[in-house]
Every structure is written in structure tokens, then in C-alpha cells.
């Protein structure tokens, strides 16, 4: 009975791990228990009785020259050892080898990558290894396994088992967003509501306190321009940290009482990314999840069909800055039926007023812009038409193009002679001294898919601009090209 009580105490001792417990816990690669580790002997068989040792009485040594007895001869011979056969161990079936990374399907590799991210082992490339190998080595060091950079079958099973537990808790799912071509890990149990937006897909919690939104921008906007626009958004946004390393950027901060993170990547003439935001009260739980989402983000994931071309919904035009605080005039037709209006390099704009064929836009939070001075046509009929053409005609750039013309009367209206063949709606007409004297009013507008634009039909004088902004304009302080901007309208 005392033996059994002692064995029970060994089982209950904390920190002592038997082989069976180690196997059940999945402790792959741990060293074998030391020799002194307590083990429990089986109690259903009595202990074997020790054989009595044969007592040996040494015989007296014979005198020199005396005959030796047969018993003494026998005693002096060394005892013969029994013949032993080498011990054979039972054969252990070999486990299947892990398939090479190149042979994994994207979803198999993605599941293991997600598990390494959630376990905290995926922290980026280390010591010349790629991110995958570095993460595997970190995982192997953490579980005290042999560090090879290649997962064994047992290690894969352990990773995937842990991942299944997290999937059950958060509903973590690698989601292929066909609207943008992005692959992203999303905790779907936390955000079960899915909606299609004009730029991608939105995942939202039931109470709206957590939100993830994917986006795709294919209007010629550069990564650096989008980065600058997002960083310069006015309050209640407050950027705490940001990083731009082509072809990616990341921005972190606060939007009112909500924490947000934005990640984007450029490629193939477009920008893809996602934004995650959540109430500050959920920071403890959501910050690790937001990090895992960022690590799982693949902007141009293989195996996802390219998103449908939506360029017909994007309309481009030109605008002229008329105040240092963000007032811009453009052709009214460009701003009709827009879901969003964006001024390249400045950010989102709102249409605040219209008059005749001119629309007044305002970019909130803009400061120290270079406005154009306005004026009436003088005696010199020579003018310069300035515009920013479609991005496809200049590889996504926002370079200002100039065309020289002359003002010509056409009844009560004023027209240009010759009319510019290629320009964009909202182009500014300047006199030779750099003052804005009017805007072009084309018959049509330039779409992202169009090759040319219809010739302008007339000129709206700058006096209309002065009526919209009484006393707000001032003399230009830089060349007139600095006041030209690109207008981007996205329609449903």
C-alpha cells in the first residue's frame, strides 16, 4: 500500500512530465526524460524474487611444488559467460515527409502561414532567410525541436491544430476578395456582416464597433499620392505613425475614438489595400488580430481571378485652385452623379456650389495652396489653355499640358480659335500674364477608357468664379501651372 501511495504522489507532482503526458500534449521534439525521472512500476504482477548468491569459500593456496587438487583447478577457471544475442528493436513506421513548399496549394500554405502569424513566430526575414523559413525556425526553437527551417509532419499537425482552435474562437478565415483581388485573413465570427462597396468589400461586426474594408484604386493615382492624401486628412483623424516603402505603405492612428490601420500596395498600374478600424475599448483583443490581418494581406494573390474592369465608372477632368484654403473650380458636368470626388494629391472634395457651367469644390483641411489670380480678358486675345489629360495618356502622371489659342467672338459667346484638340473638362484659360480668365465647357467629358475628348464648345468667364468666391482670391504667387489639379469622379 505504501508503494502505491508513493506512486500516486509522483503523478500529482507539478512540473513532472511522463512520456505519455508529453505525447498527449504534443510536445514534439522535447528531450527524453532524465534517468532519475520517477516511473510507476506495474502493480498487477508480484516483484521477481532475487536468486540467492552462491557463497564462495576461498581455498588455501597450495605450497610451492605441491600437487593441485581437481577442485582447486575448477575454482581457478574463469566463469563462462552465457551467450547473448544482440537486442533488436521493433521497427517504427516512418511518418510521411512534409511536402515541399512549392507543392503546397495556396490555401494549404496560407493556413500554415496564418498559424505561424497567430503564434507570434512570423516576425519577418531573419539572418538572410526568407520570412517563411525564419518563421518555421522560430516555431521550432519555441517548442524545443530541432531547428531546420522545414516542418516535420508532427510540427505541421501541431500548428494546424492550434490554428483550428483559433478558427473556432474567432472564425479566422483566409478570404479571397474577388471585388479587389486581395487575399486577407478575416475573423468572420467577429465580423459576420459583408457588404459590397464602390471600391471593394466591407466586413462589419453586428454592432459596428469593428470594421474591415478592402479597396482597389485604378484611376492612375500613384502610391505616393494616396499616401500623402491619407496622411493629410483633417481631424478627427490623427496619424500616429506611417511608413512608405515602395510598393507598400502603412498608416496607423486614431479616427475620433476609433483606432485604425491602413495598408496598401501598388502594382500593375493600380493600388490595392485594406483598412481596419475598431473602438479603442477593444484594443487589447483587436490589436493582435489587426497585426495578423496585416501579415496575411496579399494584394495580388495568385489564384484569384482579376477584378472586373470598372474604369467606365471613373471620370477625369481638370480644376483650378482659387483659394489657399482648398477652394477649386471645375466644369460642372464632371461633378454630376459622383459617389466620390477626389482631387489628386489633396484628397476627397465636396461640391459646395454651382453657377452656370462651373462647380465649386472644397478640400477640407488644405492649407497654403497656390491659387490662381482671376481677371477679365484684356486687349490681347492670345491665351494659354492648361489642362491635365487622362492618366492613361501620360502613364498615370499629373503633368500639366499647355495649348496656345486666341479668343474669338461668336455672337454673345466667346470661343477659342483654333479649339484645342485634346484637353479635359475644366481646363483653365489663362491670359499671357498668368491670370485665370475662364474655364472651358466641353460638350462631353473624358472617361478613363476614352481615347479623345470632344472639342470645347465655349468659355465660361472667370467673373462667375468671382461671384462664387467674393473677395477670396488673391494674386498668384507662383507659375499658373501650380494652381492646376486633376479631378477624379467615381460614379456608381
TIKOLMAR-990568 format. One record per residue (C-alpha): residue in one letter; x, y, z. Coordinates in steps of 0.05 Angstrom, whole numbers, plus 5000, padded with zeros to 4 digits. Layout:
AXYZ;...
! end
This chain:
X500050005000;X505750475016;X508650364947;X502050564914;X501451194955;X508451404935;X506851284862;X500551704866;X504552274895;X509252244836;X503352314788;X500752924823;X507453284828;X507353924786;X512554004732;X513953254724;X512153034654;X511752294637;X512652034566;X505251904559;X503652614581;X508852904534;X505952524476;X498852734494;X500953464500;X504153444431;X510953624458;X514553474393;X522053484396;X522653534472;X528653154503;X527352474534;X526152464610;X532552424651;X534551764682;X532251984751;X525152134729;X520151754771;X516551204736;X510850774763;X512050024762;X506249574743;X502549314805;X498848714777;X505048264778;X509048094841;X516248314841;X521047774818;X524747414876;X532247524876;X536346894868;X540846724929;X548146884917;X552546274920;X557446334977;X564646214957;X569846005009;X576846124983;X581345514986;X588245565017;X593845664968;X598045044959;X605245044979;X610345114924;X611344464888;X605244134920;X600243794874;X593944184858;X587243854871;X581843804818;X577144244860;X582344794863;X583344754788;X576044824776;X575545414824;X581245774789;X578045744720;X574146374700;X566646304699;X563946234628;X559146794607;X552546594576;X551946734502;X547747354488;X544447574423;X544248304403;X537748644424;X533248814366;X528349394370;X521549354337;X521149724271;X517750404274;X513550614215;X516451244183;X511851854181;X510552164114;X515252744098;X512553444094;X511153644022;X515854173994;X513354883997;X512854923922;X507954333921;X503154633972;X496754933947;X495955673963;X490655514015;X495054984049;X500855464053;X496256024075;X493455604133;X500555464159;X502556194149;X496456414189;X498255934244;X505356204247;X502756914249;X497956784306;X503156404345;X507757014341;X513156644304;X512557024238;X516357664251;X519657754183;X526157524150;X532057394197;X539357254183;X538657214108;X532856714110;X526156874077;X520157024120;X517456314115;X523955974137;X525056474192;X518056354220;X518955594218;X525655644255;X522656104307;X516955604318;X521855024324;X526155394375;X519955564416;X517854834422;X525054594434;X525154204369;X530954114321;X531654774283;X531754604208;X527255114175;X522954534148;X516754304184;X516053564202;X509353224196;X508453264272;X510154004273;X505154154218;X499753774256;X501254174318;X500954834282;X494554674246;X491254414309;X492755074344;X490155444284;X483655044284;X482655254357;X483455984337;X478855904277;X473655624324;X474456214371;X474756794321;X472456474257;X479156654226;X478556544151;X483256684093;X478457064047;X479357153972;X476057823957;X474157773883;X472058513882;X479258733892;X483658123880;X486158163953;X487157563998;X486257734072;X485257364137;X478757594169;X475757384237;X468957264208;X465557084274;X467257774298;X465058094232;X459457684202;X456358254160;X459158314089;X457458874041;X459759083972;X462559783967;X464460213908;X471760033918;X471559333948;X468358954006;X466559154077;X466358664136;X462958934198;X461158694268;X453858664289;X454559304329;X459159664281;X464859724330;X469559324285;X470359424210;X474959194155;X474459474085;X478359274023;X479559743966;X482259773895;X484260433861;X485460403786;X484861133767;X492161293756;X493361543826;X500461383849;X502161043914;X505861653940;X499962103923;X495061643960;X499861614019;X500162374022;X492662444016;X491261954072;X496362264118;X493662974107;X486362824122;X483663324173;X481263184243;X478362774274;X483862344241;X490462354277;X496361974246;X500961684298;X505861314253;X506661154180;X511560834132;X512360874056;X516860364024;X515260253951;X511059883932;X507659884001;X505460364055;X502360314124;X498860844165;X496760784239;X492961264283;X486361474313;X479861674278;X475962014333;X475361474387;X476960914340;X483860624325;X485360494252;X490760184208;X491260244132;X495659814087;X496459874012;X500759603956;X501659843884;X502559413823;X500159323752;X498060043748;X493360023808;X493260033884;X490159503928;X489459514003;X485059484065;X483359894126;X481559614194;X478360044249;X475559884317;X473360214381;X479060394427;X475859984483;X477259354442;X484559504432;X487158934476;X483558404434;X483658724365;X490858964360;X493758254354;X488358084304;X489858714264;X497158514262;X495257824238;X490958124183;X496658564160;X501357964158;X496257554118;X494958124068;X496657923996;X494958493948;X496058083885;X494757383909;X495656813859;X489656403841;X484556973846;X481157193782;X482757923764;X477258403785;X472558653732;X474759283697;X470959863728;X474560423691;X468060643656;X465760893724;X471661363732;X471362063702;X477462523698;X477763273690;X481863883708;X480864403762;X483865073782;X485565253854;X482465933871;X483965993946;X489765793991;X484965414037;X482364893987;X477265213940;X477564933869;X473365083808;X471964583752;X466964413699;X460164263730;X458763653686;X464763283716;X461763323785;X454763063769;X452462403799;X459062253833;X459461783892;X466162083909;X470262673883;X477762673894;X482963193879;X489562853863;X494962973916;X490063343961;X484562853979;X476962793979;X473063403958;X465863633967;X461764023916;X459264633955;X456365083900;X454765123825;X453665703778;X452365633704;X457265103679;X462165173737;X462364773802;X465964993865;X469464433903;X472464473972;X478064044002;X477664094077;X484064154117;X488164404058;X492964974074;X497865414037;X495665223967;X497565643907;X491465983879;X490766293810;X489067033804;X482767173764;X481467723715;X477667933652;X480367853582;X484768443561;X486168743494;X490968173478;X487067593451;X492667083460;X491266573514;X494165923542;X489765323556;X492364903614;X489664213630;X491563533660;X489762993609;X487262293622;X492461893663;X492661343611;X495561833560;X501362003606;X502761363646;X498961593708;X502562253714;X499162913731;X503363343684;X500063993661;X499564063585;X499164743551;X495864943486;X496165643456;X490065953423;X486466613410;X479966873436;X474666963382;X467667253388;X461766813368;X455667243376;X454867383450;X459466793468;X466966723467;X470466143435;X477565923423;X480765913355;X483165403340;X479664973392;X484464513430;X484063813401;X486063443465;X484563723534;X479863563591;X473563853620;X475064413670;X481364643634;X483465343654;X484365903603;X489766403624;X492067053593;X499367173578;X500367483648;X498066833682;X491167063705;X485266583700;X480166883652;X475466283645;X474265533642;X472865103581;X465964803576;X466664183532;X460763823500;X463063173531;X467562933585;X473662483584;X472861773611;X478561333632;X477060883572;X476361433521;X481761603471;X479962323459;X475162853484;X470163273446;X472763963428;X470664513475;X464364893456;X465565533494;X468665923551;X465566073618;X468566733642;X472266793708;X467267303733;X462966703751;X468566463795;X468967143828;X461567113842;X462366443877;X468366683918;X467467433932;X473967713957;X477267043968;X482167043911;X488967373912;X494767483866;X498366863843;X505066743878;X507766203831;X507166003758;X499965873737;X501465133727;X501965053803;X494565203810;X492264633763;X489763983794;X486663343769;X479363193788;X477162463795;X469762293798;X467561573814;X460461403793;X456060813813;
! end
